[in-house]
Amino acid sequence: MVDMLVRTGAVVAPEQPARRRRRGFERATRGLVRWRIVQYVVLTLGAVVMVLPFAYMVGTALSPERWVMPYPPTIWPDNATLDNFVRAINEAGLARYALNSLIVAVVAVVLTLIVSSLSAFAFARLEFPLKEVIFGFYLVTMMIPDLIALLPKFQVLRDLGLTNSWWGLWAVYVSNAVAFNTFLLRGFFSRIPRELEDATRIDGGGTWTFFLRVLLPLSKPALATVAVFAFLGAWDDFWWARLLIQDPDLRTLPIGIQLFFNSHATQWTTVFAATTLAALPEIAIFVALQRYFVNGAFSAGVRG
């Protein structure tokens, strides 16, 4: 009798649990697919917005002189040429400026890593009076815009005889970055288990042994992040290099590119070619250290 009622539709059989779970899974899957499509669309649009200026820069650098600033704007020229890159390297002396910037940036990275890692190690692993207060002053300096301290720093560098030299640039780059890098590395160093330090001391090692042979090798992502920031800061700097350096032989790449501009005429193809060449080392550094950079940027500031 019950089977007859069910077959005729008078009584609706309850839905089986397995079927309900399958339908719920299908709805969740469809929702996830829609959300992924929205994410990919947004990321694609963002990538296009970010890449478009760089593509325009490269296209202009490859354009003949007569094709500069066409209307309507074009991304890629019809008659691409490398003459602008050759002119920027040979005639404008870009190779010398690039070598100067490379020396300044590499030394700035080394000094920044040394000073920041030692400072972060002291705040993360050592105990001394007023540690938190001093670290608070470090954080306060991060809130002060660099332009406000421009004149006092310049006066100090002038009194120390560090103007018109790379030593002045290195002092500025390291001092400007030490607070943020100390904050970044301190969070990463604090996550290293204390058991590793105790094991090092049991094996006969001291503080320096733990710092050099245990802590630093385990902190490669954070150190790579600091290195990338330090390199970009020194490689892209214009204002301090323009303010401190007067000797033409000591000029860095941003100053050399600025010399392409004059009051009579500006060779925009040469400017864009030089700018493209200046961006290549930054791209190479980021691509080479991308894995360490991403890991360090997201995990260094989180204490476990």
N, C-alpha and C positions, 0 to 999 in steps of 0.2 A: 504493500500500500504506500509506504514512504517513497520507495523507488519510483512508483508511478507518479506521485505528486512532483517529485524532483524532475522527472523527465518531461512532464507537461508544463513545468514552470510555475506551478502553484507554490512551491517551496524553493527558495534559492539556497543552494548548497554553500556553506561557508568556504571562502577562499583558502587554499592550502597555504601554510606558512612558507614553504619553499618558493611558491609563486610570488607571494608578497615580497619576500626578500629579493627575488630576482628583479621585480619591477622597481623596487627602491634603489637597487644597484644601478639599473639602467638609467633612472632619473638622475642619480648622482653623477654618473659617467657623462651624460649629456651636458649637465651643468658645468662639469669640469672642463669639457672640451670647449664650450662657449667661452669660459673664462680664459682658457689658454689662448684662444683665437684673439680675444681682446688684448691680452698681454702682448702677443706677438705683433699685433697691429700697432700698438702704442710704442713698443720698442723699435719697430721698423721706422716709424715716423721720427722718433727721437734720433735714431742713427742717421737718417737722411739729413736732418737739421744740423747734426754735428759734423757730418762729412762734407756737406755742400760747400761751406767756406774753404775747407782745405782743397777740395777739388777745383774750386774757382782759382785758388792761389796757384796750384800746379798748372792749370790750363793757361793762366796768364803768363807764368814763367816760361812756358813753351811757345808762347805766341811771338811772331815777328814784331818788330817795333811799330810797324804801321797798323797792327791789329789791336793796339792797346786800347782798353776801355771802349769796345764796340757797343753800339746800341742797335737792337736789344742785346743784353749781355749774353755771352756764350760760355759754356763750361769748357769746351774743348775746341781749340783752333783748327782750321782747315789745313794750315801749313805749319805743323809743329816743328820746332827747331830747338837745338841745345846750345845755340850761340849765346843765349843770355847767361847760362851757367858758366860757360867758358869765360865770358866777359867779366862776370862777377868774381871768378877765382883769380884770373890773371891780371886784368886791368885794375880792378878795384882793390886788390890786395886782401881778398877775403880769406885766403888760406892762412895768412899770418894772424889775422884776428881770430880765426877759428882755433889755431894752435894756442894762442894766448888764453882763450876761453876754456879750452880743454885742460890746460895746466891749472888754471885758477879753480875750475870746477872739481877736478880730481883731488887736489890738495884740500879744498874745502870739505869734500866728502870725508876724507881721511880724518881731518881734524874734528869735524862734527861727530863722527862715530866715536872717536876716542873720548872727547869731552862729555858727550851725552851719555855714553854707556857707563863711564865712571860715575857721573853724577846720579844716574838712575840706579846704579848698583848701591850707592851709598844710601839713598832714600828708601830702597826696597829691602835691603838685606842687613844693613848695619843699624846700630842704635847709638844715638848721640843726643846731647841736650838740644832742645828747641827744633827737633827735626821737622815736625809738622808745621811749625811756624815758618821756618825757612822755606819749606816746600810751598806754603801758602803765598809767600812773596814771589816765588817762581810763577805761580799761576796768575798773580796780579799783573806781572809784566806781560803776559800774553794778551791782556785786555787793553794795553796801551798801543795806539796806532804808531806805526813806524815814523810817520811824518812829524809827529809831535816831538819825538826824540831825535830828530834829524840834526838839528843845530847843536845840542849838547854832545852828541856822539862825534860830530865833526870837530868840535873844539877839543875834545879829548884826544882824538886821533892826531890833530894838528900839534897839540902840545907834546905828544909822544913821538912826533916825527914820522908818522906812518902815512902821511898823505903822499900822493904820487908814487905809490908802491903797491904791490900785490899784498903785502902784509896787512895793510889797512883794509883791503877788501876781505881778506880771510878773517880778520878780527871782527868785522861787521857781520859777515855771514854766519860765523859760529855763534856770536853773541845773540843774534836775532833768532836763531833756531834752537838754542840750547833749552829754553823753557818748554817749548812744545815737545821736543824730542825726549826730554827727561820725563815728562808726563806720559808720553807714549811708551817708552821703554820700562818705566817703573811698573806700569800695570802688567807688562809681560813678564818681567823679572819676578814679580810677586807671585806668579802662578807656578813657578818652578818649585817642586816639592822640597820641603826642608830635609826630607830623608836623604836626598842626593848630597846635600851639603854635609850632613852628618856622616854619610858614607865616605865622603872625600877626606874628612878629618880623621876618621878611623884608619884610612889607608895611609895616613901620614901627610896629607896635603894640607895646605893652609888656605887663607882667604884668596890669595892670588891664583893658586892652583884651581880652586873652585871657579873663580871668575873666568879665567882664560881657557880652561880645558873642559869645563862642564857647562857653565851658564851661557857663554857666548855661542858655542856650537848649537845649543838647544834654542837659541834666540835668532836664528837666521831669518825667519820671516819678518820679525820686527826690525832687525838691523837692515834688511833690504828695503823696507819701507822708509826708514830714516835716510838711507843712502839715496833713494830716488828723490825724496823731497829736497835733500841738500844739493844734489846735482842740478835739479830743475831751478832751484832758487839762485844758484851761482851762475848757471848758464844763461838764464833769462834776465838777470839783473841789468837794469839800465841806469837808474838814478844814482846809485852809489858809485858805479863805475864812471859815470859822467862827472860826478862831483869830485872824486878823489884822483882820477887819473888825468894827467896833462901830457905826459910823454907819449908821443905817437907810437913808439915801439911797444908800449904796454897796453894799448887799447884792446878791449875785448870785442867780441862779435857784435853785440847790440850797438856799441858805439860805431863800429865799422859800417853797419847797415844804416845808421842814422846819417852818416856822411854822404850817402847817396842822394839825400834830399838837399836841394839848394834853392836859392831864391829865383833862379832863372828858369830852370827846367829840371824835371825829375824823370829819370829813366825808370818807369814803373816796371817794365819787364825785368830789369836788373834787380830792382828792389824785391820783386816777388821771387825771382830765382834765388837770391841770397836768403830770403826768408824760408824758402823751401829747404835749402841746404842746412839752415840752422835748425830746422825742426826734425831732420832725419836722426841725429844722435839721440834726441829725446824719445822718439818713437822706438828706436832700437833698444835703448835702456829699459823702457817700460815693457816691451815685448819679452826681452830676455829675463826680466825679474818679475813678470806678471804674476806667476804662481806665488812667489814669496810676498809680493806686494799686497795682493788681495788677502791672503791669509793674515799677514801682519796688520793690515789696516782694520780688519774686522775683529781680531782677537786680542790685539795688544792692550786695548783699553778696558778689557773685561777681566776682572779679578775672580779667580775660582776659589 
